Amino acid sequence: MRKSRKGAGGGSGDENKMPPKEQRQWYENALVLTVAGSIIVVIGQLAGTIIPIMYGPEDISDFSITANPVDIYVKHSEQTESNLLSYANVEIKVDDFHPYLRPYRYYIYLKILNYPKGTELTTLGLQKVGVGGYSILDIAIDKDITFFDEPMEIQGIGEDGKTHNITIYLSARW
């Protein structure tokens, strides 16, 4: 008769096998670790960006100025001979950098710093615009004047002293 050696060594050799999936610890599952790590990274990124904006220094709130169009081409025509002027207009828009977290709560004053010779501005002197608002700049150009890509600088000055500039370019030809 043959005797098995089961009793002598103490087991069937299953001690080195991995436990079934249901019995594994949570940290042994790669998917759980990947998802948990991703969630921690996302929370860290949000905390690193939103918290400094919401609770940081007050000067994080700011505005920007955009112009539409930036390049203005005016073609003098025969009809301008009676008026002696050609006209163009530009929409100047003021936007908020952080409208929900740290909104800019001041008015912005728009003014023209320089413009080409032979150009008259018919509307924009020193206009007060709120954030999210816009102003229309009407430009009249003498019909005897021709130029190409002359810069015209517009400045926005916030009531708190912040300033931003934008440059538009004018061209006038026959």
C-alpha positions as CSV (number, residue, x, y, z in Angstrom):
1,M,0.0,0.0,0.0
2,R,1.0,3.4,-0.8
3,K,0.7,6.1,1.7
4,S,0.4,9.7,0.6
5,R,2.5,12.3,2.1
6,K,-0.3,14.7,2.7
7,G,-0.2,14.6,6.4
8,A,3.5,15.0,6.7
9,G,4.0,18.3,4.9
10,G,0.7,19.8,5.9
11,G,-1.1,20.7,2.7
12,S,-2.0,20.2,-0.9
13,G,0.4,22.8,-2.3
14,D,-2.3,25.5,-2.7
15,E,-0.5,28.0,-0.4
16,N,1.3,29.7,-3.2
17,K,-1.7,30.2,-5.5
18,M,-3.5,33.6,-5.8
19,P,-6.8,33.8,-4.0
20,P,-9.9,34.0,-6.2
21,K,-10.9,37.4,-7.6
22,E,-13.7,37.8,-5.0
23,Q,-11.3,37.4,-2.2
24,R,-8.5,39.8,-3.3
25,Q,-7.8,42.9,-1.4
26,W,-8.8,46.2,-3.1
27,Y,-5.2,47.3,-3.6
28,E,-4.4,44.1,-5.6
29,N,-6.7,45.2,-8.4
30,A,-4.9,47.3,-11.1
31,L,-8.1,48.9,-12.4
32,V,-9.2,50.2,-9.0
33,L,-5.7,51.6,-8.4
34,T,-5.7,53.3,-11.9
35,V,-9.1,54.9,-11.4
36,A,-8.3,56.0,-7.8
37,G,-5.0,57.5,-9.0
38,S,-6.7,59.4,-11.8
39,I,-9.3,60.9,-9.5
40,I,-6.6,62.0,-7.1
41,V,-4.7,63.7,-10.0
42,V,-7.8,65.5,-11.2
43,I,-8.6,66.8,-7.7
44,G,-5.1,68.0,-7.3
45,Q,-5.2,69.9,-10.7
46,L,-8.5,71.5,-9.8
47,A,-7.2,72.5,-6.3
48,G,-4.1,73.9,-7.9
49,T,-6.0,76.2,-10.3
50,I,-9.4,77.0,-8.9
51,I,-8.5,77.6,-5.3
52,P,-5.8,80.3,-6.0
53,I,-8.2,82.1,-8.4
54,M,-11.1,82.1,-5.9
55,Y,-9.2,82.8,-2.7
56,G,-6.0,84.3,-4.0
57,P,-5.1,88.0,-4.3
58,E,-7.8,90.3,-5.7
59,D,-5.8,91.4,-8.7
60,I,-6.4,88.1,-10.5
61,S,-9.6,89.6,-11.9
62,D,-8.8,91.2,-15.2
63,F,-10.2,92.2,-18.6
64,S,-9.2,91.9,-22.3
65,I,-9.9,94.0,-25.3
66,T,-10.6,92.7,-28.8
67,A,-11.3,94.5,-32.1
68,N,-13.3,93.2,-35.0
69,P,-12.0,93.7,-37.7
70,V,-8.3,94.1,-36.9
71,D,-7.3,94.9,-40.5
72,I,-9.4,97.6,-42.1
73,Y,-9.2,98.3,-45.8
74,V,-11.0,101.4,-47.1
75,K,-11.4,101.8,-50.8
76,H,-12.1,105.3,-51.9
77,S,-14.7,105.5,-54.6
78,E,-16.2,108.1,-57.0
79,Q,-19.0,108.6,-54.5
80,T,-16.5,109.8,-51.9
81,E,-15.7,112.8,-54.0
82,S,-18.9,114.5,-52.9
83,N,-18.3,113.8,-49.2
84,L,-14.5,114.1,-49.3
85,L,-14.4,111.3,-46.7
86,S,-14.5,107.5,-46.7
87,Y,-15.9,105.7,-43.7
88,A,-15.2,102.5,-41.7
89,N,-16.1,101.2,-38.3
90,V,-14.6,98.8,-35.8
91,E,-16.3,97.0,-32.9
92,I,-14.2,97.2,-29.7
93,K,-15.3,94.5,-27.2
94,V,-14.3,94.2,-23.6
95,D,-14.3,90.7,-22.0
96,D,-13.6,89.2,-18.6
97,F,-10.8,86.7,-17.9
98,H,-12.5,84.9,-15.0
99,P,-16.3,85.7,-15.3
100,Y,-17.4,83.1,-12.8
101,L,-14.6,82.7,-10.4
102,R,-13.2,86.3,-10.1
103,P,-15.3,88.7,-12.2
104,Y,-13.9,92.1,-13.1
105,R,-16.2,94.6,-11.4
106,Y,-15.0,97.9,-12.8
107,Y,-15.8,100.0,-15.8
108,I,-13.2,100.3,-18.6
109,Y,-12.5,103.6,-20.4
110,L,-11.5,103.3,-24.1
111,K,-9.3,105.8,-25.8
112,I,-7.3,106.1,-29.0
113,L,-3.5,106.6,-28.4
114,N,-2.5,107.3,-32.0
115,Y,-4.0,107.2,-35.5
116,P,-2.8,108.0,-39.0
117,K,-2.7,111.5,-40.5
118,G,-5.8,112.3,-42.5
119,T,-8.0,110.1,-40.2
120,E,-10.8,111.5,-38.1
121,L,-12.6,109.6,-35.3
122,T,-16.2,110.4,-35.1
123,T,-17.3,108.5,-32.0
124,L,-14.7,107.2,-29.7
125,G,-13.3,109.9,-27.5
126,L,-13.1,108.5,-24.0
127,Q,-15.9,106.0,-23.7
128,K,-17.0,104.1,-20.6
129,V,-17.7,100.4,-21.2
130,G,-18.7,97.6,-18.8
131,V,-17.2,94.1,-19.0
132,G,-19.0,92.1,-21.7
133,G,-19.9,95.3,-23.5
134,Y,-18.7,96.9,-26.7
135,S,-18.2,100.2,-28.4
136,I,-18.3,101.1,-32.1
137,L,-15.4,103.2,-33.4
138,D,-16.3,105.1,-36.5
139,I,-13.4,106.2,-38.6
140,A,-13.5,108.9,-41.4
141,I,-10.6,109.0,-43.8
142,D,-9.8,111.9,-46.1
143,K,-10.2,110.9,-49.7
144,D,-6.9,112.5,-50.7
145,I,-5.0,110.3,-48.3
146,T,-3.7,106.8,-49.1
147,F,-1.7,104.6,-46.8
148,F,-1.1,100.9,-46.1
149,D,-1.2,99.1,-42.8
150,E,-0.9,102.2,-40.6
151,P,-1.2,101.2,-36.9
152,M,-3.9,102.6,-34.7
153,E,-3.6,101.9,-31.0
154,I,-6.6,101.6,-28.7
155,Q,-6.2,101.5,-24.9
156,G,-8.6,100.3,-22.3
157,I,-8.0,101.7,-18.8
158,G,-9.9,100.0,-15.9
159,E,-11.2,102.0,-13.0
160,D,-8.7,100.1,-10.8
161,G,-5.8,101.3,-13.0
162,K,-5.2,98.2,-15.1
163,T,-4.5,98.9,-18.8
164,H,-4.6,96.8,-21.9
165,N,-3.9,97.9,-25.5
166,I,-4.8,96.5,-28.9
167,T,-3.5,97.6,-32.3
168,I,-5.6,97.7,-35.4
169,Y,-4.3,98.4,-38.9
170,L,-5.8,100.8,-41.5
171,S,-5.3,100.9,-45.2
172,A,-6.8,103.4,-47.6
173,R,-6.5,103.2,-51.4
174,W,-8.2,104.5,-54.5
